Amino acid sequence: MIEVFAGNLTWLKVPLDLVSSLLSVGIVLWIRGRSFEEAFLRRAVIGIALAKLVGCVLLYTLVPLEGLASDAMVYYLPQALRVLSGEIPLRDFPTSYGPLLPYLLVPGLLLWRSPGSIVFTMLMAETAMLLVYALRCRHSGFSGGWRVMFLYSLSPLSWYWVGVVGYNNALIGLFTALGLALAESRRDLASGFAAALGLLFSKLTMILAWPAIVLFGPRRIAIRLLPLLLALGAVLLASATIDMDVTERAVNYEHRTSSGNVWFLLSMVSGIALDSVAVKRLSMLTLLLVLAPLCLHFGAQRLRRGLGGFDSAAALVAAVHMIFMILSYKTYPWYHAGALLFALHTLLADDQFRARHLAPLVLLGTVTHLEPRLLLVVRPRASGLLSETGGALFALDLAMLCATLYWTFLCIRRTRS
């Protein structure tokens, strides 16, 4: 097992993950209800946001990070440089991301030709998400918003995957928060456009937030839906012009991840091949069979009761995301950053929240680097459950699956209120 900590700075990342995960939850539980709570958390959130921005500049200026193979370095940067040279996404080169993402990165690259500029851009998007959420909480009178933002900011699921390596899930969080906040303020067309821009600026998983935005309230659903249909149609039309089959890529994509999804656990028990077309199609089918009834029930309940609301819509965002993490054949730990804020809002929307509700945050944050590192050690050797590392990986993924299921249950229950 000691070899698991030998590479990729895992020996340093895991202790930091553990400390920051425990510290964030411990502080929130310790100061809850005290007179200085809101002031302390507000200053801490602002301080952490500023520290991330300054730390990003220092890290990418002073530390050699050539071996850091994140999407920001391997994909975002080359595609943005191609746009800078005059090429157009989907016409001159294929991309798995929103066609507008490279353009979002260009201003930063003009000022600082480094992967650090991309990370800085994602941090700015994350800061904007927190600002939108803070304004929404102030407008609605929700006093627990600073708790939510503090837990989010200090979790390794955000400070590392967004603040250190710059994954674009922060963009999903930003446009989701913007879409829900605009819908709550009855600016339905703008809400729909925010959700549509989320797809164009980030990636396809943005559509996981669409049901909550479209079905936010029983009125003007068509107004919120129209921009989404236009954006989806534009992407599909652009893909067709370069003969890019999105479904073909999904079926044939090489699978190398685990991150607590049910298919990886089944593969370790039964020996089924995760790269098989049958498993990928079964994954897509089960996602459809689970998510469709959940979203339809949510919409029917909205229409029947004539109700709307940010809390239950945020709960649906979180629930759909958690179900995706459980049932998708391809999941990564940084995917959590796109919906973490809404999961925490759901858990803390009631001042009577329980400490046990935050246990999954500690677990998922602590193992966010350990679990992928275990997989890298296990897979090349085809280690089974009886091996030390194989057994540890199975136990860890099972714990992650249980934690995600627990949060899913809590979020689904909240969608009905």
N, C-alpha and C positions, 0 to 999 in steps of 0.2 A: 504493500500500500504506500510505502514511503516514496516510491517512484512517481506517484500521482502528483506530488508536490514539487517534483524536480524541474518541471518546465513551465514556461509561460508565466513566470512569477506567481504561480498558484500559491506558493508558500506565503506570499505577502497578501495576495488578494483575499484569500479565505478568512484570515484573521480580521482584516479590515471590514469585510462583509459582515462578519459576526458582530463586531463591535458596533458598527453603525446601525445595524438592524436592531440590536438589543437596546442601544442608546436611544434611538428615536422613540421606540415604544415605551421604554422605561420613563423617559422624560414626560411624555404625554400623560401616562398614568399617574406619575408622581405629582405633577402640577395641576391636574384636572380639578377645576372648581376653585382654585386659589385666586386671590384678587389680582395677582400680577400675570396670570396665565396668558391672556390675550396679548398684552404688551410684549411679553417675553417671546412668544411664538411669532408675532409679527416681525420683531427685530431679527429673530433667528432665520426666518424664511428669506428676508431681504438680504441678510448677511451671507447666507448660503448661496443665494443666486449670484451675488457679486463675487463671492469667492470662486464659484465655478467659472465665471467669465475670465477672471484674472488668472486662475489656475490653468485654464485652457491655453492662454497666450504663453504663459511661462513654460508649460509642459512641452508644447510643440516648438517653442523657440530654443529651449535649453537642452532638451533630452532627445537623443537619437531614437527614433521610433520606426525605423525601416522594417522591422520584423512584425509590426502590429498590423495584421492582415484583416482589418475591419472593412465593412462595406464602404465606409467613407473613403478609405484609401484605395481599395481594389476596384470599386464600381463608380461611386459618386464623382470622385475626382477626375478619372479619365473621361467620363461622359461630359462633365462640365467643361473640360478642356477642349473637347471636340466641338461643343457648342461655341466656345470662344473662337475657334478656328473657322466658324461659319457653317458648320454642319447642323442639321435639324433632326431631333429625335424622331424615331419611327420612319423617317424617310431615308436618312443616311446611315443610321445604325439602329439596331433593335435595342430595346430596353425593357427591363422588368418593372420599372418604376413609372411614376406619372410623367408624362411628356414635358411638364413644366418644371419638374424638379431641377434639372441642370441650370435652367435660367435663374432659379432662385439662388443658386450657389455662385453664379457669375460675379455679382457685385463684390462679394467677399474675396474671391480669387483675384479680382483686379487690384485689390488693396494688399493682399497677402497670398502669394502663390504657394500655398501649403495646405496639407490636409487639415491643419489646425483651423483654417478659415471655415472649412465645412463644419467642423465640430462647433466652432463659435456660432455659426448660423443656426445650427440645431439648438444650441443653448438659448439663443435669442428667441427661437420659436417656443421653446419650453417656458421661458420667462413670460412671453406673451400669453401663453396658455394660463399660467398662474395668475397673471393680471386680469384676464377675462373672468376667470373663476372668482377671484377676490372681489371684483366689481359686482359680479352676480350675487355673491353672498351678502355684500353690503346692501345691495338693492332689496334683497329678499328678507334681510334681517336674520340670516343664519349665522349664529355666533361660533359654530364649530368649524368654519372654513379654514381658520389658521391651523387647527389641529390637522386637518386633512393635508394642507399644503406642507406642513412641517414633516409629517410622516412620509409624504411623497418625496420631498427634497432630500431627506437624509437616507432614503433607501438605496442600496446598491443597484436596484432595478432601474433607478433613474440616474444617480450621480455617476455611475460607471458607464452604462450602455449609451446614455445621451451625453453626459458631461466629459467623458474621457475618449470614447471612440466614435461618438456622433451618429448613431443610428437614427433613421428618419421617423421612427415611431412617435417622436415628439410632435411632428407635424400632424399626425393622425389625432393626437390628443388636443392640439390647438384647434383644428377645424371642427372637431367634435364639440369641444367646449363652446366655441363660437356659434355653431349651429344650434345647440341647445339653449344658449343664452338668448339668441335672437328669437327663437321660437317662443321662449317664455315672455319676451317683451312684445310678442305679437307681430314681429317683422318677419312674416312667414316666407316671403320671396327671398329676402336676404338670407334667411336660415337655410333655404334650399341651395342657394348659390354657395354658401360657406361649405356645406356638405359636398357639393359638386367639386369645388376647388380642392377639397381635401383629397379626392381621388386624383385629380390632375397634378397635384403637387407632391403626393406621397407615393402610395402604391395601392394595389387592389384590395388589400385587407381593410382599407377605409370603409368599404361597403358594409362591414360588420356594424358600423355605427349608424348606417342609414335608416334601419327600421325605427330606431328610437327617435330620430329627428323627424322623419316623415309622419310617424304616428304620435307625435308629441301631444297633440290635442285633437279633439274630434272635428274641429272646424278647419277649413282651408288646407286639408291634406293634399289636394291636387296641386295647390300653389307651391307647397314645399317639395312635392314630387317632381314637378316639371323640370327644374334645373338638373336634377339627378339623371333623368332620362336623357336629356340633351348631352350631358357630359359623358354618360356611358355610351351613347350612340356615337359621339365624336371619337372616343377611344377605339371602339370596335371598327368604325369606318377607317380610321387611320391604320389600324392593325391590318385590315383587309387589303389596303393599298400596297403594303409591303409583303403580303402573303405570310403573315405571322399568325400561326394557330395557337391561341392562348391555351386551349384545352389540351393540345398535344404536348405543350411544355409541362403542364401540370401532371400529366400522366407519365411522362418520361423523365422527369426531373430526378436526378440522383439523390437518394435520401441518405443523410449522414447524421441525423440529429435524433435526440430522444426528448429531453425536457419534460418528462412526466406524462406523455400522451399514452393512451391506452394501447395503441398499436405496437409501440416499442415493448411494452410489458408483455403483450401476447407473443411477440416474436421471440422473446427470451424464454418463454415457457414452452411454446410449441415449435419453434424453429422456422416459422414462416418468414419468407423474404420480404423485408420492408420495401424493397425496390420493385416488387412485382406490380404489374398493372392491376391485378385483381384487388390487392390491398388498397391501392390509391383510389380506385373507383368505389370500393366499399366505404372508404373514409368519406368521400364526397357524398355518397348516398346517405350515410348515417347523419352527417351534418345537416343535410336537407330534411331528413325525417324528424330530427330533433328541433332544429331552429325554426322551421316553417310553422309547426303548431304553436310554439312559444310566441312567435311574433304575431301570428293570427289571433291568438287568444288575447294578447296585449292590446291589439287594435280593436278587437270586438268589445273588450271591456271598456276601452276609451269611448267608443261610439255608444254603447249601451248606457253607460253611466254619465256620459256627457262631461267627463273630467279630463284634465291634463295635469302636467306638473313636472318640474325638473327632477325631483327626487326619484320618482318611479321610472322616468326616462333614463336617468343616469344608471339606475339599477339594471335596466334592460341592456344598455351598452355593456356594462360589466358582465352580465350573465351571458350574453352572446359571445363575448370575448373568451370567457372561461370555458364555455362549451367548445369553442373553436380550439382552444389549447388542449382540451381533453381528446377530441375526436379527429383533429386534423392529423394526417400522416407526417406532416412537416411542421414542427414547432421549434421556436428558438426562445431562449430566456429573455431576450430584449423585446420580444413582442409584448410583454407585460407593460412596458412603459406607455404604450398607446392608450391603455384603459385603466391604468393603476389609479389615477386621480378619481375616476368615477366609481371604482370599486371601494376606495377608501371613503368617498362621500357617502356611499350607500351604507357602509358599516357604521359611520359616525353621524349620520343625519339625525339620529335619535340620541339625545344626551345620555340615555340609559344604556349605551353600548357596553358590551362586556369585554373584558380583557382577552378572553379566549378568541374573540372575533379577530384579533390582531395576530394570533399565533401563526397563521399562514404567511403573514408578511415577514415575520422573523425567519421562518423556515425557507421560503422562496428567496429571500434576500441573502441569507447565509450560504446557500448552496448554488447560487447563480453562476459561480465559476467552478466550483468543485464538481458538479454533475457533468458539465461538458468535458472537463478534463478526465474524469473517470471513463467517459465514453471513448475518448481518444486512445486511452490505454487498453481498453477492453476490445474494441472492434478489430484492430489489425490481427489480434491473436485468436479471434472467435471464441473468447472465454465464455464459458457457460455459467450457470447459476452456482455450480459447486466450487468455482474458483473464488479466491478471496476478493478480487476486484470485481468480478462479475456479480457475485452475491451482494457486494456493497452497492453496486450501481442499481441492481434491481430493487433493493430495499429503499434506496434514496428516491428512485423514480416512483415507487409505490407511495412513499410518504408525500411526495409532491403531488401525485394524482389525488390522494385523499384530501390534501390541503385545498387543492383547486376545486374539488367536488364540494367541500364544505362551504367555500366562498360562493360557489354557484348556487347552492341551496339557499343561502342567506339572501343573495341578490334576487333570485326568482321570487322568493317570498315577498321581497320589497316591491317588486313590480306590480303586485296585486293591491298595494295600499294607495 
